[in-house]
């Protein structure tokens, strides 16, 4: 997504249906990953924080991957919703046209659920890396770990809202894997986020 912050926020604030909450979640994930990358860079090579090097190195490749993918997901989320809207505009004069339109709507809606599902999964992946950075990374940047945790948690939970609203408009046989996984992702997100916040507060108080 190649836009200035002001351009994106203006589009988000407009009456246009896209970009919307799903794109905002992907952007929040990108910000969380960027902050995490900053903490990693502030930890690696600094003798004072040598105990955090192994955790920073372990997280670095995954965080860089999330940085790239979050930007892609921000664009894909808007594109997926546009595809849903296009399928609703398909002709429905005959029974065949109605059947084709119905199937296209379902497939587009399923795809529109898959994008935020991927955002939620990546957000959880990031959350699982943050507690070690909170405990062992550069202590001067531990508040940034906390902000990254809050952003990643919001991205995950918000993305799951978008998964739910799409799946709820589909017959139950669609998106079975997502339907089964979403409650588990939400629970893991909540547990991980609480753990990170506790670690951040403890490190700040030291």
C-alpha positions, 0 to 999 in steps of 0.5 A, a space after each residue: 500500500 503506497 500512500 501517505 498516512 494522511 491519504 490513507 486516513 482520509 480514505 478510511 474516514 470517507 463514506 466509501 466501503 473500502 478501505 475498512 476495518 479489515 484493512 485497518 487491522 492489517 495496517 495495525 499489524 504492520 505498525 506492530 511489526 515495525 515497532 518490534 523490528 525497531 526493538 530487535 535492532 536496538 537489542 542486537 549488537 548491544 553488549 548490555 542486552 546480550 541476553 536478548 540477542 538470541 530472542 531478537 535473532 529468533 524473531 527477526 526473520 519472522 518479523 520482517 516477513 510479517 512486515 511485508 505480508 501485512 502491507 499485502 493484506 491491507 491491499 488484499 482486504 479492500 480488493 476482496 470486499 470490492 469483489 464481493 460487491 461486484 458479485 452482488 451486481 451480477 445479472 439475476 434475470 434467469 434461474 441460471 444467472 441467479 445460481 451463478 450469482 449466488 455461487 460467486 457471492 459465496 466464493 467472494 465472501 469466503 475469500 473476504 473471510 480468508 484475508 482477515 483470517 490470515 491477518 489474525 494468524 500473523 498477528 498471533 504469530 507476532 504476539 508469541 514473539 513479544 514476551 521474550 523481547 519484553 523480558 530480555 530485549 533492550 529495556 529502554 524500548 520495553 514500552 515499544 514492545 508494549 505498544 506493539 503488543 496492544 496493536 497486534 492484539 487489536 489487529 488480531 481481534 479486529 480481524 476476527 470480527 471481519 472473519 465472523 461477519 463474512 462467515 455468518 453470511 455463508 452456509 455452515 459448510 463454508 469455511 469450516 477450518 476457519 470456524 473451528 480455528 477462530 475461537 482458539 486464535 482469540 483465546 491464544 491472543 488474549 492469553 499472549 497479550 495479557 502475558 506481554 502486558 504483565 512482562 512490560 509492566 514488570 520490566 518498566 518497574 525494575 
